[in-house]
Amino acid sequence: MMKRLFWFCLGVVTGATGLMWARRKAIAAAEKITPKAILSVLIDSAKTLVTRLIALYGKSGDTSSATVPPEPRQP
């Protein structure tokens, strides 16, 4: 009888711990999916893209000296 009680209690503790862990993960995921968070990621991506394009083509408005990107590879 004590073995069964031990394993039952161990199962209850394990289940409760797993439930609390899953709840924390769900709340964290829900906070990442807010419109404000999505907008923040989009703005950061746009800034990075602009920075890379400026670095690639240079800051001057002279298009004759701009390097041409390589052709995309065909599969």
CHARMM-style PDB file with segment names, atoms N, HN, CA, C and O in Angstrom:
ATOM      1  N   MET     1       0.815  -1.192   0.000  1.00  0.00      PROA
ATOM      2  CA  MET     1       0.000   0.000   0.000  1.00  0.00      PROA
ATOM      3  C   MET     1       0.868   1.270   0.000  1.00  0.00      PROA
ATOM      4  O   MET     1       0.515   2.259  -0.643  1.00  0.00      PROA
ATOM      5  N   MET     2       1.983   1.246   0.707  1.00  0.00      PROA
ATOM      6  HN  MET     2       2.270   0.443   1.229  1.00  0.00      PROA
ATOM      7  CA  MET     2       2.857   2.420   0.761  1.00  0.00      PROA
ATOM      8  C   MET     2       3.511   2.690  -0.588  1.00  0.00      PROA
ATOM      9  O   MET     2       3.733   3.845  -0.953  1.00  0.00      PROA
ATOM     10  N   LYS     3       3.824   1.614  -1.339  1.00  0.00      PROA
ATOM     11  HN  LYS     3       3.644   0.676  -1.042  1.00  0.00      PROA
ATOM     12  CA  LYS     3       4.401   1.790  -2.668  1.00  0.00      PROA
ATOM     13  C   LYS     3       3.425   2.541  -3.563  1.00  0.00      PROA
ATOM     14  O   LYS     3       3.805   3.475  -4.269  1.00  0.00      PROA
ATOM     15  N   ARG     4       2.179   2.127  -3.527  1.00  0.00      PROA
ATOM     16  HN  ARG     4       1.870   1.368  -2.953  1.00  0.00      PROA
ATOM     17  CA  ARG     4       1.172   2.770  -4.371  1.00  0.00      PROA
ATOM     18  C   ARG     4       0.993   4.233  -3.987  1.00  0.00      PROA
ATOM     19  O   ARG     4       0.884   5.096  -4.858  1.00  0.00      PROA
ATOM     20  N   LEU     5       0.963   4.511  -2.703  1.00  0.00      PROA
ATOM     21  HN  LEU     5       1.052   3.810  -1.995  1.00  0.00      PROA
ATOM     22  CA  LEU     5       0.816   5.890  -2.241  1.00  0.00      PROA
ATOM     23  C   LEU     5       2.024   6.723  -2.666  1.00  0.00      PROA
ATOM     24  O   LEU     5       1.865   7.872  -3.078  1.00  0.00      PROA
ATOM     25  N   PHE     6       3.221   6.163  -2.571  1.00  0.00      PROA
ATOM     26  HN  PHE     6       3.350   5.230  -2.237  1.00  0.00      PROA
ATOM     27  CA  PHE     6       4.432   6.858  -2.996  1.00  0.00      PROA
ATOM     28  C   PHE     6       4.361   7.211  -4.474  1.00  0.00      PROA
ATOM     29  O   PHE     6       4.604   8.358  -4.850  1.00  0.00      PROA
ATOM     30  N   TRP     7       4.028   6.233  -5.319  1.00  0.00      PROA
ATOM     31  HN  TRP     7       3.830   5.302  -5.014  1.00  0.00      PROA
ATOM     32  CA  TRP     7       3.993   6.487  -6.750  1.00  0.00      PROA
ATOM     33  C   TRP     7       2.856   7.426  -7.140  1.00  0.00      PROA
ATOM     34  O   TRP     7       2.988   8.212  -8.077  1.00  0.00      PROA
ATOM     35  N   PHE     8       1.740   7.342  -6.418  1.00  0.00      PROA
ATOM     36  HN  PHE     8       1.633   6.703  -5.656  1.00  0.00      PROA
ATOM     37  CA  PHE     8       0.634   8.255  -6.675  1.00  0.00      PROA
ATOM     38  C   PHE     8       1.062   9.694  -6.368  1.00  0.00      PROA
ATOM     39  O   PHE     8       0.833  10.602  -7.167  1.00  0.00      PROA
ATOM     40  N   CYS     9       1.684   9.889  -5.201  1.00  0.00      PROA
ATOM     41  HN  CYS     9       1.869   9.152  -4.551  1.00  0.00      PROA
ATOM     42  CA  CYS     9       2.138  11.234  -4.822  1.00  0.00      PROA
ATOM     43  C   CYS     9       3.204  11.746  -5.782  1.00  0.00      PROA
ATOM     44  O   CYS     9       3.207  12.927  -6.132  1.00  0.00      PROA
ATOM     45  N   LEU    10       4.097  10.882  -6.205  1.00  0.00      PROA
ATOM     46  HN  LEU    10       4.095   9.923  -5.921  1.00  0.00      PROA
ATOM     47  CA  LEU    10       5.120  11.274  -7.167  1.00  0.00      PROA
ATOM     48  C   LEU    10       4.480  11.700  -8.487  1.00  0.00      PROA
ATOM     49  O   LEU    10       4.924  12.666  -9.107  1.00  0.00      PROA
ATOM     50  N   GLY    11       3.457  10.996  -8.914  1.00  0.00      PROA
ATOM     51  HN  GLY    11       3.096  10.211  -8.410  1.00  0.00      PROA
ATOM     52  CA  GLY    11       2.748  11.358 -10.138  1.00  0.00      PROA
ATOM     53  C   GLY    11       2.030  12.696 -10.016  1.00  0.00      PROA
ATOM     54  O   GLY    11       2.020  13.487 -10.959  1.00  0.00      PROA
ATOM     55  N   VAL    12       1.432  12.949  -8.860  1.00  0.00      PROA
ATOM     56  HN  VAL    12       1.440  12.307  -8.094  1.00  0.00      PROA
ATOM     57  CA  VAL    12       0.748  14.220  -8.634  1.00  0.00      PROA
ATOM     58  C   VAL    12       1.738  15.376  -8.670  1.00  0.00      PROA
ATOM     59  O   VAL    12       1.470  16.403  -9.294  1.00  0.00      PROA
ATOM     60  N   VAL    13       2.875  15.217  -8.008  1.00  0.00      PROA
ATOM     61  HN  VAL    13       3.092  14.383  -7.501  1.00  0.00      PROA
ATOM     62  CA  VAL    13       3.892  16.269  -7.990  1.00  0.00      PROA
ATOM     63  C   VAL    13       4.443  16.502  -9.399  1.00  0.00      PROA
ATOM     64  O   VAL    13       4.624  17.647  -9.813  1.00  0.00      PROA
ATOM     65  N   THR    14       4.706  15.436 -10.122  1.00  0.00      PROA
ATOM     66  HN  THR    14       4.559  14.506  -9.785  1.00  0.00      PROA
ATOM     67  CA  THR    14       5.220  15.554 -11.488  1.00  0.00      PROA
ATOM     68  C   THR    14       4.201  16.247 -12.387  1.00  0.00      PROA
ATOM     69  O   THR    14       4.564  17.119 -13.176  1.00  0.00      PROA
ATOM     70  N   GLY    15       2.949  15.870 -12.277  1.00  0.00      PROA
ATOM     71  HN  GLY    15       2.654  15.161 -11.636  1.00  0.00      PROA
ATOM     72  CA  GLY    15       1.901  16.496 -13.087  1.00  0.00      PROA
ATOM     73  C   GLY    15       1.743  17.969 -12.780  1.00  0.00      PROA
ATOM     74  O   GLY    15       1.597  18.782 -13.693  1.00  0.00      PROA
ATOM     75  N   ALA    16       1.769  18.325 -11.501  1.00  0.00      PROA
ATOM     76  HN  ALA    16       1.887  17.665 -10.759  1.00  0.00      PROA
ATOM     77  CA  ALA    16       1.627  19.730 -11.118  1.00  0.00      PROA
ATOM     78  C   ALA    16       2.819  20.549 -11.617  1.00  0.00      PROA
ATOM     79  O   ALA    16       2.650  21.670 -12.095  1.00  0.00      PROA
ATOM     80  N   THR    17       4.011  19.989 -11.505  1.00  0.00      PROA
ATOM     81  HN  THR    17       4.149  19.078 -11.116  1.00  0.00      PROA
ATOM     82  CA  THR    17       5.204  20.690 -11.981  1.00  0.00      PROA
ATOM     83  C   THR    17       5.148  20.883 -13.495  1.00  0.00      PROA
ATOM     84  O   THR    17       5.469  21.960 -13.998  1.00  0.00      PROA
ATOM     85  N   GLY    18       4.747  19.855 -14.211  1.00  0.00      PROA
ATOM     86  HN  GLY    18       4.486  18.980 -13.803  1.00  0.00      PROA
ATOM     87  CA  GLY    18       4.630  19.957 -15.669  1.00  0.00      PROA
ATOM     88  C   GLY    18       3.573  20.968 -16.076  1.00  0.00      PROA
ATOM     89  O   GLY    18       3.750  21.687 -17.060  1.00  0.00      PROA
ATOM     90  N   LEU    19       2.484  21.033 -15.340  1.00  0.00      PROA
ATOM     91  HN  LEU    19       2.340  20.449 -14.541  1.00  0.00      PROA
ATOM     92  CA  LEU    19       1.425  21.992 -15.643  1.00  0.00      PROA
ATOM     93  C   LEU    19       1.905  23.426 -15.432  1.00  0.00      PROA
ATOM     94  O   LEU    19       1.607  24.308 -16.237  1.00  0.00      PROA
ATOM     95  N   MET    20       2.642  23.656 -14.356  1.00  0.00      PROA
ATOM     96  HN  MET    20       2.884  22.939 -13.702  1.00  0.00      PROA
ATOM     97  CA  MET    20       3.168  25.008 -14.110  1.00  0.00      PROA
ATOM     98  C   MET    20       4.174  25.399 -15.189  1.00  0.00      PROA
ATOM     99  O   MET    20       4.181  26.545 -15.639  1.00  0.00      PROA
ATOM    100  N   TRP    21       5.021  24.465 -15.608  1.00  0.00      PROA
ATOM    101  HN  TRP    21       5.016  23.534 -15.243  1.00  0.00      PROA
ATOM    102  CA  TRP    21       6.005  24.743 -16.662  1.00  0.00      PROA
ATOM    103  C   TRP    21       5.298  25.086 -17.975  1.00  0.00      PROA
ATOM    104  O   TRP    21       5.673  26.041 -18.655  1.00  0.00      PROA
ATOM    105  N   ALA    22       4.268  24.298 -18.329  1.00  0.00      PROA
ATOM    106  HN  ALA    22       3.964  23.522 -17.776  1.00  0.00      PROA
ATOM    107  CA  ALA    22       3.538  24.534 -19.574  1.00  0.00      PROA
ATOM    108  C   ALA    22       2.809  25.877 -19.531  1.00  0.00      PROA
ATOM    109  O   ALA    22       2.731  26.575 -20.542  1.00  0.00      PROA
ATOM    110  N   ARG    23       2.285  26.231 -18.385  1.00  0.00      PROA
ATOM    111  HN  ARG    23       2.348  25.664 -17.564  1.00  0.00      PROA
ATOM    112  CA  ARG    23       1.582  27.509 -18.247  1.00  0.00      PROA
ATOM    113  C   ARG    23       2.551  28.672 -18.440  1.00  0.00      PROA
ATOM    114  O   ARG    23       2.222  29.642 -19.123  1.00  0.00      PROA
ATOM    115  N   ARG    24       3.734  28.586 -17.852  1.00  0.00      PROA
ATOM    116  HN  ARG    24       4.001  27.798 -17.297  1.00  0.00      PROA
ATOM    117  CA  ARG    24       4.738  29.639 -18.029  1.00  0.00      PROA
ATOM    118  C   ARG    24       5.134  29.780 -19.486  1.00  0.00      PROA
ATOM    119  O   ARG    24       5.256  30.894 -19.994  1.00  0.00      PROA
ATOM    120  N   LYS    25       5.337  28.651 -20.165  1.00  0.00      PROA
ATOM    121  HN  LYS    25       5.238  27.746 -19.752  1.00  0.00      PROA
ATOM    122  CA  LYS    25       5.721  28.687 -21.582  1.00  0.00      PROA
ATOM    123  C   LYS    25       4.601  29.304 -22.428  1.00  0.00      PROA
ATOM    124  O   LYS    25       4.876  30.078 -23.345  1.00  0.00      PROA
ATOM    125  N   ALA    26       3.350  28.969 -22.127  1.00  0.00      PROA
ATOM    126  HN  ALA    26       3.127  28.340 -21.382  1.00  0.00      PROA
ATOM    127  CA  ALA    26       2.223  29.507 -22.887  1.00  0.00      PROA
ATOM    128  C   ALA    26       2.100  31.014 -22.684  1.00  0.00      PROA
ATOM    129  O   ALA    26       1.827  31.742 -23.638  1.00  0.00      PROA
ATOM    130  N   ILE    27       2.293  31.484 -21.477  1.00  0.00      PROA
ATOM    131  HN  ILE    27       2.514  30.893 -20.701  1.00  0.00      PROA
ATOM    132  CA  ILE    27       2.218  32.924 -21.212  1.00  0.00      PROA
ATOM    133  C   ILE    27       3.346  33.652 -21.930  1.00  0.00      PROA
ATOM    134  O   ILE    27       3.130  34.719 -22.504  1.00  0.00      PROA
ATOM    135  N   ALA    28       4.539  33.085 -21.903  1.00  0.00      PROA
ATOM    136  HN  ALA    28       4.714  32.218 -21.436  1.00  0.00      PROA
ATOM    137  CA  ALA    28       5.676  33.711 -22.590  1.00  0.00      PROA
ATOM    138  C   ALA    28       5.433  33.767 -24.099  1.00  0.00      PROA
ATOM    139  O   ALA    28       5.759  34.763 -24.744  1.00  0.00      PROA
ATOM    140  N   ALA    29       4.869  32.712 -24.653  1.00  0.00      PROA
ATOM    141  HN  ALA    29       4.605  31.902 -24.129  1.00  0.00      PROA
ATOM    142  CA  ALA    29       4.587  32.696 -26.094  1.00  0.00      PROA
ATOM    143  C   ALA    29       3.495  33.703 -26.440  1.00  0.00      PROA
ATOM    144  O   ALA    29       3.563  34.356 -27.481  1.00  0.00      PROA
ATOM    145  N   ALA    30       2.497  33.831 -25.585  1.00  0.00      PROA
ATOM    146  HN  ALA    30       2.442  33.300 -24.739  1.00  0.00      PROA
ATOM    147  CA  ALA    30       1.414  34.787 -25.842  1.00  0.00      PROA
ATOM    148  C   ALA    30       1.931  36.219 -25.791  1.00  0.00      PROA
ATOM    149  O   ALA    30       1.450  37.071 -26.538  1.00  0.00      PROA
ATOM    150  N   GLU    31       2.890  36.496 -24.934  1.00  0.00      PROA
ATOM    151  HN  GLU    31       3.281  35.804 -24.328  1.00  0.00      PROA
ATOM    152  CA  GLU    31       3.455  37.843 -24.861  1.00  0.00      PROA
ATOM    153  C   GLU    31       4.276  38.177 -26.092  1.00  0.00      PROA
ATOM    154  O   GLU    31       4.380  39.348 -26.458  1.00  0.00      PROA
ATOM    155  N   LYS    32       4.858  37.184 -26.736  1.00  0.00      PROA
ATOM    156  HN  LYS    32       4.773  36.233 -26.439  1.00  0.00      PROA
ATOM    157  CA  LYS    32       5.657  37.415 -27.945  1.00  0.00      PROA
ATOM    158  C   LYS    32       4.785  37.698 -29.161  1.00  0.00      PROA
ATOM    159  O   LYS    32       5.268  38.261 -30.143  1.00  0.00      PROA
ATOM    160  N   ILE    33       3.516  37.321 -29.114  1.00  0.00      PROA
ATOM    161  HN  ILE    33       3.124  36.863 -28.316  1.00  0.00      PROA
ATOM    162  CA  ILE    33       2.663  37.410 -30.291  1.00  0.00      PROA
ATOM    163  C   ILE    33       1.780  38.657 -30.269  1.00  0.00      PROA
ATOM    164  O   ILE    33       0.851  38.752 -31.071  1.00  0.00      PROA
ATOM    165  N   THR    34       2.033  39.597 -29.396  1.00  0.00      PROA
ATOM    166  HN  THR    34       2.787  39.520 -28.744  1.00  0.00      PROA
ATOM    167  CA  THR    34       1.238  40.823 -29.372  1.00  0.00      PROA
ATOM    168  C   THR    34       1.564  41.663 -30.594  1.00  0.00      PROA
ATOM    169  O   THR    34       2.663  41.558 -31.140  1.00  0.00      PROA
ATOM    170  N   PRO    35       0.629  42.495 -31.031  1.00  0.00      PROA
ATOM    171  CA  PRO    35       0.891  43.348 -32.195  1.00  0.00      PROA
ATOM    172  C   PRO    35       2.109  44.259 -31.991  1.00  0.00      PROA
ATOM    173  O   PRO    35       2.853  44.524 -32.935  1.00  0.00      PROA
ATOM    174  N   LYS    36       2.306  44.730 -30.774  1.00  0.00      PROA
ATOM    175  HN  LYS    36       1.702  44.515 -30.007  1.00  0.00      PROA
ATOM    176  CA  LYS    36       3.449  45.602 -30.497  1.00  0.00      PROA
ATOM    177  C   LYS    36       4.763  44.852 -30.687  1.00  0.00      PROA
ATOM    178  O   LYS    36       5.714  45.404 -31.241  1.00  0.00      PROA
ATOM    179  N   ALA    37       4.826  43.614 -30.237  1.00  0.00      PROA
ATOM    180  HN  ALA    37       4.053  43.166 -29.787  1.00  0.00      PROA
ATOM    181  CA  ALA    37       6.045  42.819 -30.381  1.00  0.00      PROA
ATOM    182  C   ALA    37       6.314  42.500 -31.851  1.00  0.00      PROA
ATOM    183  O   ALA    37       7.459  42.551 -32.300  1.00  0.00      PROA
ATOM    184  N   ILE    38       5.272  42.175 -32.593  1.00  0.00      PROA
ATOM    185  HN  ILE    38       4.342  42.133 -32.229  1.00  0.00      PROA
ATOM    186  CA  ILE    38       5.432  41.868 -34.019  1.00  0.00      PROA
ATOM    187  C   ILE    38       5.908  43.107 -34.769  1.00  0.00      PROA
ATOM    188  O   ILE    38       6.787  43.015 -35.625  1.00  0.00      PROA
ATOM    189  N   LEU    39       5.333  44.261 -34.453  1.00  0.00      PROA
ATOM    190  HN  LEU    39       4.618  44.336 -33.758  1.00  0.00      PROA
ATOM    191  CA  LEU    39       5.739  45.505 -35.091  1.00  0.00      PROA
ATOM    192  C   LEU    39       7.194  45.827 -34.772  1.00  0.00      PROA
ATOM    193  O   LEU    39       7.931  46.307 -35.633  1.00  0.00      PROA
ATOM    194  N   SER    40       7.600  45.566 -33.552  1.00  0.00      PROA
ATOM    195  HN  SER    40       7.002  45.176 -32.852  1.00  0.00      PROA
ATOM    196  CA  SER    40       8.984  45.804 -33.152  1.00  0.00      PROA
ATOM    197  C   SER    40       9.943  44.950 -33.973  1.00  0.00      PROA
ATOM    198  O   SER    40      10.981  45.437 -34.421  1.00  0.00      PROA
ATOM    199  N   VAL    41       9.603  43.679 -34.172  1.00  0.00      PROA
ATOM    200  HN  VAL    41       8.760  43.283 -33.808  1.00  0.00      PROA
ATOM    201  CA  VAL    41      10.451  42.784 -34.966  1.00  0.00      PROA
ATOM    202  C   VAL    41      10.510  43.261 -36.417  1.00  0.00      PROA
ATOM    203  O   VAL    41      11.578  43.240 -37.029  1.00  0.00      PROA
ATOM    204  N   LEU    42       9.382  43.686 -36.969  1.00  0.00      PROA
ATOM    205  HN  LEU    42       8.515  43.703 -36.471  1.00  0.00      PROA
ATOM    206  CA  LEU    42       9.363  44.166 -38.349  1.00  0.00      PROA
ATOM    207  C   LEU    42      10.206  45.431 -38.512  1.00  0.00      PROA
ATOM    208  O   LEU    42      10.931  45.573 -39.497  1.00  0.00      PROA
ATOM    209  N   ILE    43      10.112  46.340 -37.556  1.00  0.00      PROA
ATOM    210  HN  ILE    43       9.523  46.225 -36.756  1.00  0.00      PROA
ATOM    211  CA  ILE    43      10.896  47.577 -37.632  1.00  0.00      PROA
ATOM    212  C   ILE    43      12.384  47.264 -37.545  1.00  0.00      PROA
ATOM    213  O   ILE    43      13.177  47.824 -38.302  1.00  0.00      PROA
ATOM    214  N   ASP    44      12.771  46.382 -36.637  1.00  0.00      PROA
ATOM    215  HN  ASP    44      12.127  45.927 -36.022  1.00  0.00      PROA
ATOM    216  CA  ASP    44      14.187  46.006 -36.521  1.00  0.00      PROA
ATOM    217  C   ASP    44      14.692  45.352 -37.800  1.00  0.00      PROA
ATOM    218  O   ASP    44      15.815  45.613 -38.229  1.00  0.00      PROA
ATOM    219  N   SER    45      13.869  44.504 -38.411  1.00  0.00      PROA
ATOM    220  HN  SER    45      12.956  44.292 -38.063  1.00  0.00      PROA
ATOM    221  CA  SER    45      14.266  43.849 -39.664  1.00  0.00      PROA
ATOM    222  C   SER    45      14.425  44.873 -40.787  1.00  0.00      PROA
ATOM    223  O   SER    45      15.354  44.778 -41.589  1.00  0.00      PROA
ATOM    224  N   ALA    46      13.525  45.847 -40.843  1.00  0.00      PROA
ATOM    225  HN  ALA    46      12.771  45.924 -40.191  1.00  0.00      PROA
ATOM    226  CA  ALA    46      13.616  46.873 -41.883  1.00  0.00      PROA
ATOM    227  C   ALA    46      14.876  47.716 -41.697  1.00  0.00      PROA
ATOM    228  O   ALA    46      15.551  48.054 -42.669  1.00  0.00      PROA
ATOM    229  N   LYS    47      15.189  48.055 -40.448  1.00  0.00      PROA
ATOM    230  HN  LYS    47      14.641  47.781 -39.658  1.00  0.00      PROA
ATOM    231  CA  LYS    47      16.403  48.833 -40.184  1.00  0.00      PROA
ATOM    232  C   LYS    47      17.646  48.058 -40.603  1.00  0.00      PROA
ATOM    233  O   LYS    47      18.566  48.622 -41.196  1.00  0.00      PROA
ATOM    234  N   THR    48      17.670  46.775 -40.296  1.00  0.00      PROA
ATOM    235  HN  THR    48      16.923  46.317 -39.814  1.00  0.00      PROA
ATOM    236  CA  THR    48      18.805  45.941 -40.672  1.00  0.00      PROA
ATOM    237  C   THR    48      18.935  45.864 -42.190  1.00  0.00      PROA
ATOM    238  O   THR    48      20.040  45.942 -42.727  1.00  0.00      PROA
ATOM    239  N   LEU    49      17.807  45.710 -42.881  1.00  0.00      PROA
ATOM    240  HN  LEU    49      16.909  45.646 -42.445  1.00  0.00      PROA
ATOM    241  CA  LEU    49      17.821  45.641 -44.346  1.00  0.00      PROA
ATOM    242  C   LEU    49      18.358  46.932 -44.943  1.00  0.00      PROA
ATOM    243  O   LEU    49      19.190  46.898 -45.849  1.00  0.00      PROA
ATOM    244  N   VAL    50      17.892  48.065 -44.447  1.00  0.00      PROA
ATOM    245  HN  VAL    50      17.215  48.094 -43.711  1.00  0.00      PROA
ATOM    246  CA  VAL    50      18.352  49.351 -44.963  1.00  0.00      PROA
ATOM    247  C   VAL    50      19.849  49.520 -44.708  1.00  0.00      PROA
ATOM    248  O   VAL    50      20.582  49.979 -45.584  1.00  0.00      PROA
ATOM    249  N   THR    51      20.296  49.155 -43.529  1.00  0.00      PROA
ATOM    250  HN  THR    51      19.701  48.782 -42.817  1.00  0.00      PROA
ATOM    251  CA  THR    51      21.722  49.257 -43.202  1.00  0.00      PROA
ATOM    252  C   THR    51      22.562  48.397 -44.136  1.00  0.00      PROA
ATOM    253  O   THR    51      23.613  48.833 -44.606  1.00  0.00      PROA
ATOM    254  N   ARG    52      22.110  47.189 -44.406  1.00  0.00      PROA
ATOM    255  HN  ARG    52      21.256  46.834 -44.024  1.00  0.00      PROA
ATOM    256  CA  ARG    52      22.861  46.306 -45.309  1.00  0.00      PROA
ATOM    257  C   ARG    52      22.857  46.822 -46.741  1.00  0.00      PROA
ATOM    258  O   ARG    52      23.866  46.728 -47.440  1.00  0.00      PROA
ATOM    259  N   LEU    53      21.721  47.368 -47.180  1.00  0.00      PROA
ATOM    260  HN  LEU    53      20.901  47.443 -46.612  1.00  0.00      PROA
ATOM    261  CA  LEU    53      21.668  47.907 -48.537  1.00  0.00      PROA
ATOM    262  C   LEU    53      22.578  49.115 -48.681  1.00  0.00      PROA
ATOM    263  O   LEU    53      23.242  49.280 -49.704  1.00  0.00      PROA
ATOM    264  N   ILE    54      22.608  49.959 -47.661  1.00  0.00      PROA
ATOM    265  HN  ILE    54      22.068  49.825 -46.830  1.00  0.00      PROA
ATOM    266  CA  ILE    54      23.499  51.117 -47.708  1.00  0.00      PROA
ATOM    267  C   ILE    54      24.947  50.660 -47.743  1.00  0.00      PROA
ATOM    268  O   ILE    54      25.759  51.222 -48.478  1.00  0.00      PROA
ATOM    269  N   ALA    55      25.277  49.650 -46.958  1.00  0.00      PROA
ATOM    270  HN  ALA    55      24.618  49.193 -46.361  1.00  0.00      PROA
ATOM    271  CA  ALA    55      26.646  49.137 -46.957  1.00  0.00      PROA
ATOM    272  C   ALA    55      26.990  48.495 -48.294  1.00  0.00      PROA
ATOM    273  O   ALA    55      28.134  48.582 -48.740  1.00  0.00      PROA
ATOM    274  N   LEU    56      26.026  47.855 -48.937  1.00  0.00      PROA
ATOM    275  HN  LEU    56      25.097  47.785 -48.574  1.00  0.00      PROA
ATOM    276  CA  LEU    56      26.275  47.184 -50.208  1.00  0.00      PROA
ATOM    277  C   LEU    56      26.459  48.184 -51.341  1.00  0.00      PROA
ATOM    278  O   LEU    56      27.386  48.047 -52.139  1.00  0.00      PROA
ATOM    279  N   TYR    57      25.598  49.178 -51.421  1.00  0.00      PROA
ATOM    280  HN  TYR    57      24.845  49.289 -50.772  1.00  0.00      PROA
ATOM    281  CA  TYR    57      25.627  50.106 -52.547  1.00  0.00      PROA
ATOM    282  C   TYR    57      26.337  51.411 -52.241  1.00  0.00      PROA
ATOM    283  O   TYR    57      26.515  52.230 -53.143  1.00  0.00      PROA
ATOM    284  N   GLY    58      26.738  51.629 -51.029  1.00  0.00      PROA
ATOM    285  HN  GLY    58      26.593  50.964 -50.296  1.00  0.00      PROA
ATOM    286  CA  GLY    58      27.437  52.861 -50.669  1.00  0.00      PROA
ATOM    287  C   GLY    58      26.465  53.989 -50.404  1.00  0.00      PROA
ATOM    288  O   GLY    58      25.286  53.910 -50.747  1.00  0.00      PROA
ATOM    289  N   LYS    59      26.976  55.038 -49.788  1.00  0.00      PROA
ATOM    290  HN  LYS    59      27.934  55.102 -49.509  1.00  0.00      PROA
ATOM    291  CA  LYS    59      26.112  56.160 -49.424  1.00  0.00      PROA
ATOM    292  C   LYS    59      25.974  57.181 -50.539  1.00  0.00      PROA
ATOM    293  O   LYS    59      25.077  58.022 -50.482  1.00  0.00      PROA
ATOM    294  N   SER    60      26.824  57.140 -51.543  1.00  0.00      PROA
ATOM    295  HN  SER    60      27.553  56.457 -51.589  1.00  0.00      PROA
ATOM    296  CA  SER    60      26.761  58.136 -52.613  1.00  0.00      PROA
ATOM    297  C   SER    60      25.580  57.850 -53.528  1.00  0.00      PROA
ATOM    298  O   SER    60      25.132  56.711 -53.659  1.00  0.00      PROA
ATOM    299  N   GLY    61      25.095  58.899 -54.150  1.00  0.00      PROA
ATOM    300  HN  GLY    61      25.459  59.824 -54.044  1.00  0.00      PROA
ATOM    301  CA  GLY    61      23.977  58.757 -55.076  1.00  0.00      PROA
ATOM    302  C   GLY    61      24.434  58.401 -56.478  1.00  0.00      PROA
ATOM    303  O   GLY    61      23.599  58.256 -57.371  1.00  0.00      PROA
ATOM    304  N   ASP    62      25.721  58.258 -56.697  1.00  0.00      PROA
ATOM    305  HN  ASP    62      26.399  58.376 -55.971  1.00  0.00      PROA
ATOM    306  CA  ASP    62      26.273  57.933 -58.004  1.00  0.00      PROA
ATOM    307  C   ASP    62      26.016  56.461 -58.306  1.00  0.00      PROA
ATOM    308  O   ASP    62      26.609  55.583 -57.678  1.00  0.00      PROA
ATOM    309  N   THR    63      25.137  56.190 -59.263  1.00  0.00      PROA
ATOM    310  HN  THR    63      24.655  56.903 -59.773  1.00  0.00      PROA
ATOM    311  CA  THR    63      24.784  54.804 -59.568  1.00  0.00      PROA
ATOM    312  C   THR    63      25.783  54.148 -60.505  1.00  0.00      PROA
ATOM    313  O   THR    63      25.802  52.922 -60.617  1.00  0.00      PROA
ATOM    314  N   SER    64      26.617  54.933 -61.182  1.00  0.00      PROA
ATOM    315  HN  SER    64      26.602  55.929 -61.092  1.00  0.00      PROA
ATOM    316  CA  SER    64      27.560  54.332 -62.129  1.00  0.00      PROA
ATOM    317  C   SER    64      28.678  53.589 -61.408  1.00  0.00      PROA
ATOM    318  O   SER    64      29.244  52.644 -61.957  1.00  0.00      PROA
ATOM    319  N   SER    65      29.005  54.004 -60.181  1.00  0.00      PROA
ATOM    320  HN  SER    65      28.545  54.772 -59.735  1.00  0.00      PROA
ATOM    321  CA  SER    65      30.084  53.337 -59.465  1.00  0.00      PROA
ATOM    322  C   SER    65      29.560  52.247 -58.521  1.00  0.00      PROA
ATOM    323  O   SER    65      30.344  51.558 -57.867  1.00  0.00      PROA
ATOM    324  N   ALA    66      28.241  52.097 -58.455  1.00  0.00      PROA
ATOM    325  HN  ALA    66      27.605  52.656 -58.987  1.00  0.00      PROA
ATOM    326  CA  ALA    66      27.674  51.080 -57.565  1.00  0.00      PROA
ATOM    327  C   ALA    66      27.953  49.696 -58.130  1.00  0.00      PROA
ATOM    328  O   ALA    66      27.884  49.471 -59.339  1.00  0.00      PROA
ATOM    329  N   THR    67      28.264  48.791 -57.243  1.00  0.00      PROA
ATOM    330  HN  THR    67      28.321  48.973 -56.262  1.00  0.00      PROA
ATOM    331  CA  THR    67      28.536  47.424 -57.689  1.00  0.00      PROA
ATOM    332  C   THR    67      27.224  46.707 -57.958  1.00  0.00      PROA
ATOM    333  O   THR    67      26.218  46.932 -57.283  1.00  0.00      PROA
ATOM    334  N   VAL    68      27.259  45.861 -58.935  1.00  0.00      PROA
ATOM    335  HN  VAL    68      28.075  45.678 -59.483  1.00  0.00      PROA
ATOM    336  CA  VAL    68      26.078  45.092 -59.297  1.00  0.00      PROA
ATOM    337  C   VAL    68      26.115  43.775 -58.514  1.00  0.00      PROA
ATOM    338  O   VAL    68      27.132  43.081 -58.516  1.00  0.00      PROA
ATOM    339  N   PRO    69      25.013  43.431 -57.846  1.00  0.00      PROA
ATOM    340  CA  PRO    69      25.020  42.171 -57.113  1.00  0.00      PROA
ATOM    341  C   PRO    69      25.128  40.988 -58.068  1.00  0.00      PROA
ATOM    342  O   PRO    69      24.690  41.090 -59.214  1.00  0.00      PROA
ATOM    343  N   PRO    70      25.692  39.886 -57.634  1.00  0.00      PROA
ATOM    344  CA  PRO    70      25.839  38.727 -58.530  1.00  0.00      PROA
ATOM    345  C   PRO    70      24.479  38.147 -58.901  1.00  0.00      PROA
ATOM    346  O   PRO    70      23.486  38.314 -58.192  1.00  0.00      PROA
ATOM    347  N   GLU    71      24.475  37.475 -60.016  1.00  0.00      PROA
ATOM    348  HN  GLU    71      25.282  37.339 -60.592  1.00  0.00      PROA
ATOM    349  CA  GLU    71      23.248  36.831 -60.480  1.00  0.00      PROA
ATOM    350  C   GLU    71      22.860  35.707 -59.522  1.00  0.00      PROA
ATOM    351  O   GLU    71      23.733  35.027 -58.985  1.00  0.00      PROA
ATOM    352  N   PRO    72      21.567  35.506 -59.303  1.00  0.00      PROA
ATOM    353  CA  PRO    72      21.181  34.396 -58.430  1.00  0.00      PROA
ATOM    354  C   PRO    72      21.467  33.062 -59.094  1.00  0.00      PROA
ATOM    355  O   PRO    72      21.354  32.923 -60.312  1.00  0.00      PROA
ATOM    356  N   ARG    73      21.837  32.090 -58.285  1.00  0.00      PROA
ATOM    357  HN  ARG    73      21.928  32.203 -57.296  1.00  0.00      PROA
ATOM    358  CA  ARG    73      22.151  30.766 -58.818  1.00  0.00      PROA
ATOM    359  C   ARG    73      20.864  30.024 -59.168  1.00  0.00      PROA
ATOM    360  O   ARG    73      19.864  30.087 -58.453  1.00  0.00      PROA
ATOM    361  N   GLN    74      20.930  29.330 -60.276  1.00  0.00      PROA
ATOM    362  HN  GLN    74      21.742  29.278 -60.857  1.00  0.00      PROA
ATOM    363  CA  GLN    74      19.788  28.522 -60.704  1.00  0.00      PROA
ATOM    364  C   GLN    74      19.925  27.123 -60.116  1.00  0.00      PROA
ATOM    365  O   GLN    74      21.011  26.544 -60.118  1.00  0.00      PROA
ATOM    366  N   PRO    75      18.819  26.584 -59.612  1.00  0.00      PROA
ATOM    367  CA  PRO    75      18.910  25.220 -59.039  1.00  0.00      PROA
ATOM    368  C   PRO    75      19.101  24.149 -60.075  1.00  0.00      PROA
ATOM    369  OT1 PRO    75      19.193  22.970 -59.734  1.00  0.00      PROA
TER     370      PRO     75
END
